[in-house]
Amino acid sequence: MSSASTFLSRITDDRRRRVESMKLAVPPHVLRARLGSGRAAGRLERALRRGGPDGPLRLLCEVKRASPSQGVLNANLDPVALARTYAAGGAAAISLVTEPDHFKGELEWMDRVRPLVALPLLLKDFVLDSYQLLDAAVRGADGVLLLAAMLSETELQRLIGESKRLGLDPLVEVHTAPELHGALRAGATLVGINHRDLHTFELDMTLSAKLLPMIPPLVTAVAESGISKPEELTRLRGTRCDAVLMGEVFAASADPAATLSALAAAARGV
């Protein structure tokens, strides 16, 4: 079994167990009763849309406590304080990594951040079950992550449709050209290109340059993982990339506000 299948199968098993426990604690019909009035999807995607080659790259700033590749990034991370820093510093949207077993996140972060931050919020977990979409919508998320490496094209198509019916924008993450083509066939309109290979956890910072030209003009494109320097944003400004997801650079920074200020300037081309 490859390292990727081992990692992904471990994540899958852990998430399924936790989701089943969540269903027992709060059954789906109870969650549905908590849903507010119907809302249209599109809030997150609109915020991340660049609007042309002269526009600034949009910044999707991430709250992440740990990762399998880097270990614990910031054990004392305060999700609310960091989210407020992002909102004040020019982020277009905020990603909350809520997976608990491998990323040390908490679903409750969404409950805490949502009332205090007006920006669109992406709940970044490993979604395998429709229940997770319902839970995200009840918590007030604007979007969810769908990982092409973990889902068949049929599953992806179903979860994209269910997300949008709940008012959620699905960010479909890909790492290869076949995954990208499958995501587009499944109906993805918001695509993240992950520079990190889940087979090895290694970064290929040239990947976005290879895959971005394959993304249709009306699909919003996000570059993800390993981006931490102003010059990297300058390079991406010269492509059809719409937005950049960054998290580890802020978790490791002694002054996230100053780090964001420098990166936001580069995203504007200053």
Sequence and secondary structure as in RCSB ss.txt:
>XXXX:A:sequence
MSSASTFLSRITDDRRRRVESMKLAVPPHVLRARLGSGRAAGRLERALRRGGPDGPLRLLCEVKRASPSQGVLNA
NLDPVALARTYAAGGAAAISLVTEPDHFKGELEWMDRVRPLVALPLLLKDFVLDSYQLLDAAVRGADGVLLLAAM
LSETELQRLIGESKRLGLDPLVEVHTAPELHGALRAGATLVGINHRDLHTFELDMTLSAKLLPMIPPLVTAVAES
GISKPEELTRLRGTRCDAVLMGEVFAASADPAATLSALAAAARGV
>XXXX:A:secstr
  HHHHHHHHHHHHHHHHHHHHHHHS HHHHHHH  S   S HHHHHH   STTS  EEEEEE SEETTTEES T
T  HHHHHHHHHHHT SEEEEE  HHHH   THHHHHHTTT  S EEEES   SHHHHHHHHHHT SEEEEEGGG
S HHHHHHHHHHHHHTT EEEEEESSHHHHHHHHHTT SEEEEE B TTT  B TTHHHHHGGGS TTSEEEEES
S  SHHHHHHHHTTT  EEEE HHHHT S HHHHHHHHHHHHHT 
